Amino acid sequence: MRTLKNDWLIQCYMDAVRLQLDPEFIDLLLEEIHRRSTDPAFRRMWMAVSHSPWGLEQKAAVGAAFHAN
């Protein structure tokens, strides 16, 4: 996971949530997102994406999962 570009990681996570993939896979992606969240560049990217107009359902799922821990 560490070799994934930031934008790919975020996109993979959003797609995994939207497609309701295996929860263990989603947890692995989320762990990597949390690990990278201390990086200011990643955090800015995450905030920009999480505030884009995807639709309320996906925004709620992604935002809740990111801030859960």
mmCIF file as gemmi writes it, N, C-alpha and C atoms, coordinates in Angstrom:
data_model
loop_
_atom_site.group_PDB
_atom_site.id
_atom_site.type_symbol
_atom_site.label_atom_id
_atom_site.label_alt_id
_atom_site.label_comp_id
_atom_site.label_asym_id
_atom_site.label_entity_id
_atom_site.label_seq_id
_atom_site.pdbx_PDB_ins_code
_atom_site.Cartn_x
_atom_site.Cartn_y
_atom_site.Cartn_z
_atom_site.occupancy
_atom_site.B_iso_or_equiv
_atom_site.pdbx_formal_charge
_atom_site.auth_seq_id
_atom_site.auth_asym_id
_atom_site.pdbx_PDB_model_num
ATOM 1 N N . MET Axp A 1 ? 0.815 -1.197 0 1 0 ? 1 A 1
ATOM 2 C CA . MET Axp A 1 ? 0 0 0 1 0 ? 1 A 1
ATOM 3 C C . MET Axp A 1 ? 0.857 1.259 0 1 0 ? 1 A 1
ATOM 4 N N . ARG Axp A 2 ? 2.009 1.177 0.58 1 0 ? 2 A 1
ATOM 5 C CA . ARG Axp A 2 ? 2.842 2.372 0.695 1 0 ? 2 A 1
ATOM 6 C C . ARG Axp A 2 ? 3.33 2.888 -0.653 1 0 ? 2 A 1
ATOM 7 N N . THR Axp A 3 ? 3.307 2.03 -1.674 1 0 ? 3 A 1
ATOM 8 C CA . THR Axp A 3 ? 3.772 2.469 -2.983 1 0 ? 3 A 1
ATOM 9 C C . THR Axp A 3 ? 2.664 3.132 -3.802 1 0 ? 3 A 1
ATOM 10 N N . LEU Axp A 4 ? 1.423 3.047 -3.342 1 0 ? 4 A 1
ATOM 11 C CA . LEU Axp A 4 ? 0.326 3.714 -4.044 1 0 ? 4 A 1
ATOM 12 C C . LEU Axp A 4 ? 0.475 5.22 -3.933 1 0 ? 4 A 1
ATOM 13 N N . LYS Axp A 5 ? 0.24 5.913 -5.034 1 0 ? 5 A 1
ATOM 14 C CA . LYS Axp A 5 ? 0.217 7.372 -4.984 1 0 ? 5 A 1
ATOM 15 C C . LYS Axp A 5 ? -0.965 7.8 -4.118 1 0 ? 5 A 1
ATOM 16 N N . ASN Axp A 6 ? -0.856 8.977 -3.525 1 0 ? 6 A 1
ATOM 17 C CA . ASN Axp A 6 ? -1.915 9.48 -2.651 1 0 ? 6 A 1
ATOM 18 C C . ASN Axp A 6 ? -3.269 9.514 -3.343 1 0 ? 6 A 1
ATOM 19 N N . ASP Axp A 7 ? -3.309 10.052 -4.564 1 0 ? 7 A 1
ATOM 20 C CA . ASP Axp A 7 ? -4.591 10.16 -5.251 1 0 ? 7 A 1
ATOM 21 C C . ASP Axp A 7 ? -5.174 8.79 -5.582 1 0 ? 7 A 1
ATOM 22 N N . TRP Axp A 8 ? -4.324 7.819 -5.875 1 0 ? 8 A 1
ATOM 23 C CA . TRP Axp A 8 ? -4.805 6.465 -6.157 1 0 ? 8 A 1
ATOM 24 C C . TRP Axp A 8 ? -5.361 5.82 -4.889 1 0 ? 8 A 1
ATOM 25 N N . LEU Axp A 9 ? -4.685 6.037 -3.781 1 0 ? 9 A 1
ATOM 26 C CA . LEU Axp A 9 ? -5.152 5.486 -2.511 1 0 ? 9 A 1
ATOM 27 C C . LEU Axp A 9 ? -6.54 6.024 -2.183 1 0 ? 9 A 1
ATOM 28 N N . ILE Axp A 10 ? -6.716 7.312 -2.311 1 0 ? 10 A 1
ATOM 29 C CA . ILE Axp A 10 ? -8.011 7.926 -2.01 1 0 ? 10 A 1
ATOM 30 C C . ILE Axp A 10 ? -9.08 7.391 -2.957 1 0 ? 10 A 1
ATOM 31 N N . GLN Axp A 11 ? -8.747 7.319 -4.237 1 0 ? 11 A 1
ATOM 32 C CA . GLN Axp A 11 ? -9.72 6.808 -5.212 1 0 ? 11 A 1
ATOM 33 C C . GLN Axp A 11 ? -10.063 5.345 -4.946 1 0 ? 11 A 1
ATOM 34 N N . CYS Axp A 12 ? -9.07 4.539 -4.627 1 0 ? 12 A 1
ATOM 35 C CA . CYS Axp A 12 ? -9.324 3.122 -4.308 1 0 ? 12 A 1
ATOM 36 C C . CYS Axp A 12 ? -10.237 2.996 -3.099 1 0 ? 12 A 1
ATOM 37 N N . TYR Axp A 13 ? -9.986 3.817 -2.089 1 0 ? 13 A 1
ATOM 38 C CA . TYR Axp A 13 ? -10.811 3.771 -0.889 1 0 ? 13 A 1
ATOM 39 C C . TYR Axp A 13 ? -12.257 4.165 -1.202 1 0 ? 13 A 1
ATOM 40 N N . MET Axp A 14 ? -12.429 5.253 -1.937 1 0 ? 14 A 1
ATOM 41 C CA . MET Axp A 14 ? -13.781 5.704 -2.276 1 0 ? 14 A 1
ATOM 42 C C . MET Axp A 14 ? -14.513 4.649 -3.101 1 0 ? 14 A 1
ATOM 43 N N . ASP Axp A 15 ? -13.824 4.05 -4.062 1 0 ? 15 A 1
ATOM 44 C CA . ASP Axp A 15 ? -14.438 3.008 -4.885 1 0 ? 15 A 1
ATOM 45 C C . ASP Axp A 15 ? -14.777 1.772 -4.055 1 0 ? 15 A 1
ATOM 46 N N . ALA Axp A 16 ? -13.898 1.4 -3.153 1 0 ? 16 A 1
ATOM 47 C CA . ALA Axp A 16 ? -14.142 0.224 -2.31 1 0 ? 16 A 1
ATOM 48 C C . ALA Axp A 16 ? -15.369 0.433 -1.43 1 0 ? 16 A 1
ATOM 49 N N . VAL Axp A 17 ? -15.528 1.628 -0.884 1 0 ? 17 A 1
ATOM 50 C CA . VAL Axp A 17 ? -16.703 1.93 -0.059 1 0 ? 17 A 1
ATOM 51 C C . VAL Axp A 17 ? -17.956 1.924 -0.927 1 0 ? 17 A 1
ATOM 52 N N . ARG Axp A 18 ? -17.879 2.582 -2.075 1 0 ? 18 A 1
ATOM 53 C CA . ARG Axp A 18 ? -19.033 2.667 -2.979 1 0 ? 18 A 1
ATOM 54 C C . ARG Axp A 18 ? -19.475 1.287 -3.46 1 0 ? 18 A 1
ATOM 55 N N . LEU Axp A 19 ? -18.504 0.43 -3.76 1 0 ? 19 A 1
ATOM 56 C CA . LEU Axp A 19 ? -18.805 -0.906 -4.262 1 0 ? 19 A 1
ATOM 57 C C . LEU Axp A 19 ? -19.046 -1.936 -3.161 1 0 ? 19 A 1
ATOM 58 N N . GLN Axp A 20 ? -18.905 -1.496 -1.923 1 0 ? 20 A 1
ATOM 59 C CA . GLN Axp A 20 ? -19.096 -2.349 -0.753 1 0 ? 20 A 1
ATOM 60 C C . GLN Axp A 20 ? -18.226 -3.603 -0.834 1 0 ? 20 A 1
ATOM 61 N N . LEU Axp A 21 ? -16.94 -3.38 -1.086 1 0 ? 21 A 1
ATOM 62 C CA . LEU Axp A 21 ? -15.996 -4.488 -1.155 1 0 ? 21 A 1
ATOM 63 C C . LEU Axp A 21 ? -15.745 -5.055 0.234 1 0 ? 21 A 1
ATOM 64 N N . ASP Axp A 22 ? -14.917 -6.071 0.299 1 0 ? 22 A 1
ATOM 65 C CA . ASP Axp A 22 ? -14.603 -6.764 1.552 1 0 ? 22 A 1
ATOM 66 C C . ASP Axp A 22 ? -14.195 -5.759 2.633 1 0 ? 22 A 1
ATOM 67 N N . PRO Axp A 23 ? -14.862 -5.792 3.778 1 0 ? 23 A 1
ATOM 68 C CA . PRO Axp A 23 ? -14.534 -4.853 4.86 1 0 ? 23 A 1
ATOM 69 C C . PRO Axp A 23 ? -13.068 -4.913 5.3 1 0 ? 23 A 1
ATOM 70 N N . GLU Axp A 24 ? -12.445 -6.078 5.217 1 0 ? 24 A 1
ATOM 71 C CA . GLU Axp A 24 ? -11.029 -6.179 5.596 1 0 ? 24 A 1
ATOM 72 C C . GLU Axp A 24 ? -10.154 -5.388 4.624 1 0 ? 24 A 1
ATOM 73 N N . PHE Axp A 25 ? -10.491 -5.408 3.347 1 0 ? 25 A 1
ATOM 74 C CA . PHE Axp A 25 ? -9.758 -4.63 2.352 1 0 ? 25 A 1
ATOM 75 C C . PHE Axp A 25 ? -9.954 -3.139 2.605 1 0 ? 25 A 1
ATOM 76 N N . ILE Axp A 26 ? -11.18 -2.743 2.885 1 0 ? 26 A 1
ATOM 77 C CA . ILE Axp A 26 ? -11.468 -1.344 3.18 1 0 ? 26 A 1
ATOM 78 C C . ILE Axp A 26 ? -10.7 -0.909 4.426 1 0 ? 26 A 1
ATOM 79 N N . ASP Axp A 27 ? -10.63 -1.766 5.424 1 0 ? 27 A 1
ATOM 80 C CA . ASP Axp A 27 ? -9.872 -1.449 6.633 1 0 ? 27 A 1
ATOM 81 C C . ASP Axp A 27 ? -8.386 -1.244 6.336 1 0 ? 27 A 1
ATOM 82 N N . LEU Axp A 28 ? -7.826 -2.067 5.451 1 0 ? 28 A 1
ATOM 83 C CA . LEU Axp A 28 ? -6.421 -1.895 5.074 1 0 ? 28 A 1
ATOM 84 C C . LEU Axp A 28 ? -6.192 -0.541 4.395 1 0 ? 28 A 1
ATOM 85 N N . LEU Axp A 29 ? -7.092 -0.182 3.503 1 0 ? 29 A 1
ATOM 86 C CA . LEU Axp A 29 ? -6.982 1.124 2.843 1 0 ? 29 A 1
ATOM 87 C C . LEU Axp A 29 ? -7.108 2.247 3.87 1 0 ? 29 A 1
ATOM 88 N N . LEU Axp A 30 ? -8.049 2.103 4.774 1 0 ? 30 A 1
ATOM 89 C CA . LEU Axp A 30 ? -8.264 3.121 5.794 1 0 ? 30 A 1
ATOM 90 C C . LEU Axp A 30 ? -7.062 3.255 6.728 1 0 ? 30 A 1
ATOM 91 N N . GLU Axp A 31 ? -6.447 2.139 7.071 1 0 ? 31 A 1
ATOM 92 C CA . GLU Axp A 31 ? -5.237 2.191 7.899 1 0 ? 31 A 1
ATOM 93 C C . GLU Axp A 31 ? -4.135 2.992 7.204 1 0 ? 31 A 1
ATOM 94 N N . GLU Axp A 32 ? -3.985 2.78 5.917 1 0 ? 32 A 1
ATOM 95 C CA . GLU Axp A 32 ? -2.968 3.523 5.168 1 0 ? 32 A 1
ATOM 96 C C . GLU Axp A 32 ? -3.334 5.003 5.082 1 0 ? 32 A 1
ATOM 97 N N . ILE Axp A 33 ? -4.603 5.305 4.92 1 0 ? 33 A 1
ATOM 98 C CA . ILE Axp A 33 ? -5.043 6.707 4.904 1 0 ? 33 A 1
ATOM 99 C C . ILE Axp A 33 ? -4.728 7.355 6.244 1 0 ? 33 A 1
ATOM 100 N N . HIS Axp A 34 ? -5.015 6.672 7.319 1 0 ? 34 A 1
ATOM 101 C CA . HIS Axp A 34 ? -4.709 7.217 8.656 1 0 ? 34 A 1
ATOM 102 C C . HIS Axp A 34 ? -3.201 7.418 8.826 1 0 ? 34 A 1
ATOM 103 N N . ARG Axp A 35 ? -2.415 6.477 8.328 1 0 ? 35 A 1
ATOM 104 C CA . ARG Axp A 35 ? -0.962 6.603 8.444 1 0 ? 35 A 1
ATOM 105 C C . ARG Axp A 35 ? -0.473 7.839 7.694 1 0 ? 35 A 1
ATOM 106 N N . ARG Axp A 36 ? -1.051 8.099 6.537 1 0 ? 36 A 1
ATOM 107 C CA . ARG Axp A 36 ? -0.627 9.241 5.725 1 0 ? 36 A 1
ATOM 108 C C . ARG Axp A 36 ? -1.237 10.563 6.17 1 0 ? 36 A 1
ATOM 109 N N . SER Axp A 37 ? -2.225 10.527 7.024 1 0 ? 37 A 1
ATOM 110 C CA . SER Axp A 37 ? -2.947 11.743 7.393 1 0 ? 37 A 1
ATOM 111 C C . SER Axp A 37 ? -2.092 12.763 8.136 1 0 ? 37 A 1
ATOM 112 N N . THR Axp A 38 ? -0.928 12.36 8.599 1 0 ? 38 A 1
ATOM 113 C CA . THR Axp A 38 ? -0.039 13.322 9.261 1 0 ? 38 A 1
ATOM 114 C C . THR Axp A 38 ? 0.744 14.162 8.251 1 0 ? 38 A 1
ATOM 115 N N . ASP Axp A 39 ? 0.748 13.729 6.989 1 0 ? 39 A 1
ATOM 116 C CA . ASP Axp A 39 ? 1.418 14.468 5.928 1 0 ? 39 A 1
ATOM 117 C C . ASP Axp A 39 ? 0.506 15.606 5.469 1 0 ? 39 A 1
ATOM 118 N N . PRO Axp A 40 ? 0.95 16.864 5.584 1 0 ? 40 A 1
ATOM 119 C CA . PRO Axp A 40 ? 0.095 17.995 5.21 1 0 ? 40 A 1
ATOM 120 C C . PRO Axp A 40 ? -0.388 17.954 3.762 1 0 ? 40 A 1
ATOM 121 N N . ALA Axp A 41 ? 0.455 17.511 2.836 1 0 ? 41 A 1
ATOM 122 C CA . ALA Axp A 41 ? 0.058 17.444 1.427 1 0 ? 41 A 1
ATOM 123 C C . ALA Axp A 41 ? -1.066 16.42 1.235 1 0 ? 41 A 1
ATOM 124 N N . PHE Axp A 42 ? -0.926 15.273 1.887 1 0 ? 42 A 1
ATOM 125 C CA . PHE Axp A 42 ? -1.977 14.253 1.792 1 0 ? 42 A 1
ATOM 126 C C . PHE Axp A 42 ? -3.257 14.77 2.424 1 0 ? 42 A 1
ATOM 127 N N . ARG Axp A 43 ? -3.142 15.401 3.562 1 0 ? 43 A 1
ATOM 128 C CA . ARG Axp A 43 ? -4.329 15.909 4.276 1 0 ? 43 A 1
ATOM 129 C C . ARG Axp A 43 ? -5.087 16.919 3.415 1 0 ? 43 A 1
ATOM 130 N N . ARG Axp A 44 ? -4.352 17.822 2.757 1 0 ? 44 A 1
ATOM 131 C CA . ARG Axp A 44 ? -4.993 18.804 1.87 1 0 ? 44 A 1
ATOM 132 C C . ARG Axp A 44 ? -5.723 18.095 0.734 1 0 ? 44 A 1
ATOM 133 N N . MET Axp A 45 ? -5.079 17.069 0.158 1 0 ? 45 A 1
ATOM 134 C CA . MET Axp A 45 ? -5.692 16.322 -0.938 1 0 ? 45 A 1
ATOM 135 C C . MET Axp A 45 ? -6.967 15.633 -0.453 1 0 ? 45 A 1
ATOM 136 N N . TRP Axp A 46 ? -6.886 15.004 0.713 1 0 ? 46 A 1
ATOM 137 C CA . TRP Axp A 46 ? -8.044 14.303 1.275 1 0 ? 46 A 1
ATOM 138 C C . TRP Axp A 46 ? -9.189 15.285 1.522 1 0 ? 46 A 1
ATOM 139 N N . MET Axp A 47 ? -8.877 16.441 2.083 1 0 ? 47 A 1
ATOM 140 C CA . MET Axp A 47 ? -9.915 17.427 2.373 1 0 ? 47 A 1
ATOM 141 C C . MET Axp A 47 ? -10.541 17.949 1.087 1 0 ? 47 A 1
ATOM 142 N N . ALA Axp A 48 ? -9.736 18.17 0.061 1 0 ? 48 A 1
ATOM 143 C CA . ALA Axp A 48 ? -10.265 18.655 -1.218 1 0 ? 48 A 1
ATOM 144 C C . ALA Axp A 48 ? -11.203 17.626 -1.835 1 0 ? 48 A 1
ATOM 145 N N . VAL Axp A 49 ? -10.825 16.376 -1.783 1 0 ? 49 A 1
ATOM 146 C CA . VAL Axp A 49 ? -11.651 15.32 -2.372 1 0 ? 49 A 1
ATOM 147 C C . VAL Axp A 49 ? -12.905 15.095 -1.538 1 0 ? 49 A 1
ATOM 148 N N . SER Axp A 50 ? -12.773 15.113 -0.238 1 0 ? 50 A 1
ATOM 149 C CA . SER Axp A 50 ? -13.923 14.822 0.617 1 0 ? 50 A 1
ATOM 150 C C . SER Axp A 50 ? -14.959 15.942 0.593 1 0 ? 50 A 1
ATOM 151 N N . HIS Axp A 51 ? -14.592 17.11 0.059 1 0 ? 51 A 1
ATOM 152 C CA . HIS Axp A 51 ? -15.549 18.212 -0.055 1 0 ? 51 A 1
ATOM 153 C C . HIS Axp A 51 ? -16.058 18.4 -1.481 1 0 ? 51 A 1
ATOM 154 N N . SER Axp A 52 ? -15.763 17.453 -2.354 1 0 ? 52 A 1
ATOM 155 C CA . SER Axp A 52 ? -16.254 17.555 -3.734 1 0 ? 52 A 1
ATOM 156 C C . SER Axp A 52 ? -17.686 17.026 -3.821 1 0 ? 52 A 1
ATOM 157 N N . PRO Axp A 53 ? -18.414 17.396 -4.834 1 0 ? 53 A 1
ATOM 158 C CA . PRO Axp A 53 ? -19.842 17.008 -4.935 1 0 ? 53 A 1
ATOM 159 C C . PRO Axp A 53 ? -20.06 15.589 -5.461 1 0 ? 53 A 1
ATOM 160 N N . TRP Axp A 54 ? -19.843 14.57 -4.599 1 0 ? 54 A 1
ATOM 161 C CA . TRP Axp A 54 ? -20.037 13.172 -4.992 1 0 ? 54 A 1
ATOM 162 C C . TRP Axp A 54 ? -21.465 12.728 -4.815 1 0 ? 54 A 1
ATOM 163 N N . GLY Axp A 55 ? -22.131 13.321 -3.915 1 0 ? 55 A 1
ATOM 164 C CA . GLY Axp A 55 ? -23.433 12.813 -3.473 1 0 ? 55 A 1
ATOM 165 C C . GLY Axp A 55 ? -23.341 12.581 -1.98 1 0 ? 55 A 1
ATOM 166 N N . LEU Axp A 56 ? -24.405 12.834 -1.289 1 0 ? 56 A 1
ATOM 167 C CA . LEU Axp A 56 ? -24.392 12.81 0.173 1 0 ? 56 A 1
ATOM 168 C C . LEU Axp A 56 ? -24.035 11.456 0.746 1 0 ? 56 A 1
ATOM 169 N N . GLU Axp A 57 ? -24.494 10.379 0.136 1 0 ? 57 A 1
ATOM 170 C CA . GLU Axp A 57 ? -24.258 9.043 0.676 1 0 ? 57 A 1
ATOM 171 C C . GLU Axp A 57 ? -22.771 8.709 0.73 1 0 ? 57 A 1
ATOM 172 N N . GLN Axp A 58 ? -22.07 8.905 -0.368 1 0 ? 58 A 1
ATOM 173 C CA . GLN Axp A 58 ? -20.65 8.561 -0.41 1 0 ? 58 A 1
ATOM 174 C C . GLN Axp A 58 ? -19.839 9.492 0.483 1 0 ? 58 A 1
ATOM 175 N N . LYS Axp A 59 ? -20.158 10.782 0.489 1 0 ? 59 A 1
ATOM 176 C CA . LYS Axp A 59 ? -19.435 11.721 1.343 1 0 ? 59 A 1
ATOM 177 C C . LYS Axp A 59 ? -19.571 11.318 2.808 1 0 ? 59 A 1
ATOM 178 N N . ALA Axp A 60 ? -20.772 10.941 3.209 1 0 ? 60 A 1
ATOM 179 C CA . ALA Axp A 60 ? -20.998 10.545 4.605 1 0 ? 60 A 1
ATOM 180 C C . ALA Axp A 60 ? -20.211 9.294 4.945 1 0 ? 60 A 1
ATOM 181 N N . ALA Axp A 61 ? -20.219 8.304 4.068 1 0 ? 61 A 1
ATOM 182 C CA . ALA Axp A 61 ? -19.516 7.047 4.34 1 0 ? 61 A 1
ATOM 183 C C . ALA Axp A 61 ? -18.017 7.264 4.422 1 0 ? 61 A 1
ATOM 184 N N . VAL Axp A 62 ? -17.452 7.986 3.484 1 0 ? 62 A 1
ATOM 185 C CA . VAL Axp A 62 ? -16.017 8.215 3.474 1 0 ? 62 A 1
ATOM 186 C C . VAL Axp A 62 ? -15.606 9.094 4.646 1 0 ? 62 A 1
ATOM 187 N N . GLY Axp A 63 ? -16.32 10.164 4.879 1 0 ? 63 A 1
ATOM 188 C CA . GLY Axp A 63 ? -15.977 11.062 5.986 1 0 ? 63 A 1
ATOM 189 C C . GLY Axp A 63 ? -16.086 10.386 7.345 1 0 ? 63 A 1
ATOM 190 N N . ALA Axp A 64 ? -17.141 9.624 7.539 1 0 ? 64 A 1
ATOM 191 C CA . ALA Axp A 64 ? -17.327 8.94 8.825 1 0 ? 64 A 1
ATOM 192 C C . ALA Axp A 64 ? -16.232 7.915 9.061 1 0 ? 64 A 1
ATOM 193 N N . ALA Axp A 65 ? -15.869 7.186 8.043 1 0 ? 65 A 1
ATOM 194 C CA . ALA Axp A 65 ? -14.829 6.173 8.192 1 0 ? 65 A 1
ATOM 195 C C . ALA Axp A 65 ? -13.483 6.808 8.468 1 0 ? 65 A 1
ATOM 196 N N . PHE Axp A 66 ? -13.184 7.918 7.806 1 0 ? 66 A 1
ATOM 197 C CA . PHE Axp A 66 ? -11.884 8.567 7.998 1 0 ? 66 A 1
ATOM 198 C C . PHE Axp A 66 ? -11.752 9.136 9.406 1 0 ? 66 A 1
ATOM 199 N N . HIS Axp A 67 ? -12.821 9.667 9.935 1 0 ? 67 A 1
ATOM 200 C CA . HIS Axp A 67 ? -12.759 10.319 11.253 1 0 ? 67 A 1
ATOM 201 C C . HIS Axp A 67 ? -13.14 9.376 12.386 1 0 ? 67 A 1
ATOM 202 N N . ALA Axp A 68 ? -13.419 8.127 12.091 1 0 ? 68 A 1
ATOM 203 C CA . ALA Axp A 68 ? -13.867 7.183 13.11 1 0 ? 68 A 1
ATOM 204 C C . ALA Axp A 68 ? -12.792 6.899 14.158 1 0 ? 68 A 1
ATOM 205 N N . ASN Axp A 69 ? -11.543 6.857 13.737 1 0 ? 69 A 1
ATOM 206 C CA . ASN Axp A 69 ? -10.482 6.506 14.7 1 0 ? 69 A 1
ATOM 207 C C . ASN Axp A 69 ? -9.771 7.721 15.134 1 0 ? 69 A 1
